[in-house]
């Protein structure tokens, strides 16, 4: 069943417009009488299409559906990597339930974003998350924050537990910290070239704890999803 995020509701009727209307009518070609899922204010509803007009669709609320919320909020702080791999991370992180994605330019980043193009880039990234949220039937969409270019800016994003995956950490396994009590967690995954010692020391000063992810060196995109999956297994 197709899922749509809606922001307009009139009593028991949802109103779908804009790009979602185009997708509904011209891509998946839904018709009057068919049922869809409507996500409205982080609640999930079953709806029936009642009217398809040129510039809007009316969906009648049939029933409110039970929803499960994740017990732990995961904020992914990740280096920007090459576009195709970055898009993959955004999509899969959304499917895995992250609450927030904070893109960072570390000193060894292969990819850097022109500040003049940042707004358009973030809008594109957010659109990828929206589509992934629809596909996975999520009731919320991860927020993508402005690009962090100075690590001190991470002080804006606080959490109960802060971990940084670092290949230089051999003695502390991530599982040890996941056995503690927390409701929010920030996880940092560095660039392809790895974090510099200066960056690691600064992150430690900001309250981040170094953790290892095992003996194998993981690709940048693999490390993010591996860490999110471990947290979900242990806590969600």
C-alpha positions as CSV (number, residue, x, y, z in Angstrom):
1,X,0.0,0.0,0.0
2,X,1.3,3.4,-1.0
3,X,2.2,5.9,1.8
4,X,2.0,9.7,1.6
5,X,3.1,12.4,4.1
6,X,0.3,15.0,4.2
7,X,0.2,18.4,5.9
8,X,-3.4,19.5,5.1
9,X,-6.4,18.0,6.8
10,X,-10.0,19.3,6.9
11,X,-12.0,17.4,9.5
12,X,-11.9,13.8,8.2
13,X,-10.4,14.6,4.8
14,X,-6.7,14.7,3.9
15,X,-5.6,17.0,1.0
16,X,-2.8,15.9,-1.2
17,X,-1.2,18.5,-3.6
18,X,2.1,19.3,-5.4
19,X,4.7,16.6,-6.2
20,X,2.8,14.0,-4.1
21,X,-0.3,14.5,-6.2
22,X,1.8,14.1,-9.4
23,X,3.3,10.9,-8.0
24,X,-0.1,9.6,-6.9
25,X,-1.8,10.3,-10.3
26,X,0.9,9.9,-12.9
27,X,3.5,7.5,-11.4
28,X,1.7,4.9,-9.3
29,X,-1.6,5.8,-11.1
30,X,-4.0,5.4,-8.2
31,X,-7.7,5.8,-8.7
32,X,-10.8,6.9,-6.8
33,X,-11.8,4.2,-4.4
34,X,-8.3,2.9,-3.7
35,X,-6.8,3.0,-0.2
36,X,-3.5,4.6,0.8
37,X,-1.6,5.3,4.0
38,X,-1.6,9.0,5.1
39,X,1.0,10.2,7.6
40,X,-0.2,13.3,9.4
41,X,1.6,14.9,12.3
42,X,3.5,11.6,13.1
43,X,0.3,9.6,13.1
44,X,-0.6,6.9,10.6
45,X,-4.1,6.7,9.0
46,X,-5.8,4.5,6.5
47,X,-7.5,6.6,3.8
48,X,-9.7,6.1,0.8
49,X,-9.3,8.3,-2.3
50,X,-12.6,10.2,-2.9
51,X,-11.7,12.8,-5.5
52,X,-8.9,13.3,-8.0
53,X,-8.8,16.8,-9.4
54,X,-6.2,18.5,-11.6
55,X,-4.5,20.2,-8.6
56,X,-5.6,18.3,-5.6
57,X,-6.7,14.9,-4.2
58,X,-9.2,14.3,-1.4
59,X,-8.7,11.3,0.8
60,X,-11.3,10.3,3.3
61,X,-10.0,9.1,6.7
62,X,-11.1,5.5,7.2
63,X,-9.3,4.6,10.4
64,X,-6.3,5.6,12.6
65,X,-3.7,2.9,12.8
66,X,-1.5,1.9,15.7
67,X,2.1,3.1,15.4
68,X,5.2,2.1,17.2
69,X,7.8,4.7,18.0
70,X,11.5,3.9,18.5
71,X,12.6,3.9,22.1
72,X,16.0,5.4,21.2
73,X,16.6,8.5,19.0
74,X,19.7,8.1,16.8
75,X,21.5,11.1,15.4
76,X,23.9,10.3,12.6
77,X,26.8,12.7,12.3
78,X,28.5,11.6,9.0
79,X,31.1,12.9,6.6
80,X,29.9,13.8,3.1
81,X,31.1,11.2,0.6
82,X,30.7,10.8,-3.1
83,X,27.1,11.5,-4.3
84,X,26.0,8.0,-5.2
85,X,27.3,6.5,-1.9
86,X,26.0,9.4,0.1
87,X,22.5,9.0,-1.4
88,X,22.7,5.4,-0.4
89,X,23.6,6.3,3.2
90,X,20.7,8.8,3.4
91,X,18.2,6.3,2.1
92,X,19.3,3.4,4.3
93,X,19.7,5.5,7.4
94,X,16.2,6.7,6.9
95,X,14.9,3.1,6.5
96,X,16.8,2.1,9.7
97,X,15.1,4.9,11.7
98,X,17.6,7.7,12.4
99,X,16.0,10.8,13.7
100,X,18.6,13.4,12.4
101,X,21.4,13.4,9.9
102,X,24.2,16.0,10.5
103,X,26.5,16.2,7.5
104,X,30.1,17.2,8.3
105,X,33.1,18.2,6.3
106,X,36.2,16.8,8.1
107,X,39.7,17.8,7.1
108,X,40.2,14.6,5.1
109,X,36.9,14.7,3.3
110,X,37.2,13.8,-0.3
111,X,34.0,15.7,-1.1
112,X,33.4,19.3,-0.1
113,X,30.2,21.3,-0.8
114,X,30.4,24.9,-2.2
115,X,28.6,27.0,0.4
116,X,26.6,28.7,-2.4
117,X,25.2,25.3,-3.4
118,X,24.6,24.0,0.1
119,X,20.9,25.0,0.3
120,X,20.0,23.1,-2.9
121,X,22.1,20.1,-1.8
122,X,20.3,19.9,1.5
123,X,16.9,20.2,-0.2
124,X,17.9,17.3,-2.5
125,X,19.1,15.2,0.4
126,X,15.9,15.9,2.3
127,X,13.9,14.7,-0.7
128,X,15.8,11.4,-0.7
129,X,14.9,10.9,3.0
130,X,11.2,11.7,2.3
131,X,11.0,9.1,-0.4
132,X,12.8,6.5,1.8
133,X,10.5,7.3,4.6
134,X,7.5,6.7,2.4
135,X,8.9,3.4,1.1
136,X,9.6,2.1,4.6
137,X,6.3,3.3,6.0
138,X,7.9,5.6,8.6
139,X,5.8,8.1,10.4
140,X,8.6,10.7,10.7
141,X,11.2,12.0,8.3
142,X,14.8,12.5,9.4
143,X,15.9,16.1,9.7
144,X,19.0,17.0,7.7
145,X,20.8,19.9,9.4
146,X,23.0,22.5,7.8
147,X,26.5,21.3,6.9
148,X,29.0,21.4,9.8
149,X,32.3,22.8,8.7
150,X,33.8,23.5,12.2
151,X,33.6,20.6,14.7
152,X,32.8,23.1,17.5
153,X,29.4,23.5,15.9
154,X,28.5,19.9,17.1
155,X,27.9,21.5,20.5
156,X,24.5,22.5,19.1
157,X,23.5,18.8,18.9
158,X,23.5,17.3,22.3
159,X,22.5,13.7,23.4
160,X,22.7,11.4,26.3
161,X,25.4,9.3,24.7
162,X,28.0,10.4,22.2
163,X,30.2,7.9,20.3
164,X,32.8,8.3,17.6
165,X,33.8,5.4,15.5
166,X,37.6,5.4,15.2
167,X,39.9,2.8,13.7
168,X,42.6,3.8,16.2
169,X,40.5,2.5,19.1
170,X,41.2,-1.2,19.6
171,X,40.3,-1.7,23.3
172,X,36.8,-0.3,23.6
173,X,34.0,-2.1,21.8
174,X,30.8,-0.2,21.0
175,X,28.6,-2.9,22.7
176,X,29.9,-1.9,26.1
177,X,28.4,1.6,25.8
178,X,25.1,0.4,24.4
179,X,24.5,-1.5,27.5
180,X,24.1,1.8,29.5
181,X,20.8,3.7,29.8
182,X,20.2,6.5,27.3
183,X,17.3,7.9,25.2
184,X,19.3,9.8,22.6
185,X,22.6,8.9,20.9
186,X,25.0,10.8,18.6
187,X,27.2,8.6,16.4
188,X,30.1,10.0,14.4
189,X,31.6,8.2,11.4
190,X,34.6,9.9,9.8
191,X,35.7,10.3,6.2
192,X,37.3,7.8,3.8
193,X,40.7,9.0,4.9
194,X,39.9,8.6,8.5
195,X,39.8,11.2,11.3
196,X,42.9,13.1,12.2
197,X,44.3,12.8,15.8
198,X,43.5,16.5,16.3
199,X,39.9,15.9,15.3
200,X,39.6,12.9,17.6
201,X,41.0,14.9,20.5
202,X,38.6,17.7,19.9
203,X,35.7,15.4,19.7
204,X,36.8,13.8,23.0
205,X,36.8,17.3,24.5
206,X,33.2,17.7,23.3
207,X,32.2,14.6,25.2
208,X,32.5,11.9,22.4
209,X,33.8,8.5,23.4
210,X,36.0,6.5,21.0
211,X,34.7,3.1,20.0
212,X,36.0,0.4,17.7
213,X,33.9,-1.5,15.2
214,X,35.9,-4.7,15.1
215,X,39.1,-5.8,13.4
216,X,38.1,-5.1,9.8
217,X,38.3,-1.6,8.4
218,X,34.9,-0.7,7.0
219,X,34.1,1.6,4.2
220,X,32.6,5.0,5.2
221,X,29.1,4.1,4.0
222,X,29.3,0.6,5.6
223,X,30.4,1.9,9.0
224,X,27.4,4.2,9.3
225,X,24.8,1.5,8.6
226,X,26.7,-1.1,10.7
227,X,26.6,1.2,13.7
228,X,23.0,2.1,13.3
229,X,22.0,-1.5,13.0
230,X,23.9,-2.5,16.2
231,X,22.1,0.2,18.1
232,X,18.7,-0.9,16.8
233,X,19.5,-4.5,17.7
234,X,20.5,-3.6,21.2
235,X,17.9,-1.0,22.0
236,X,15.0,-0.8,19.5
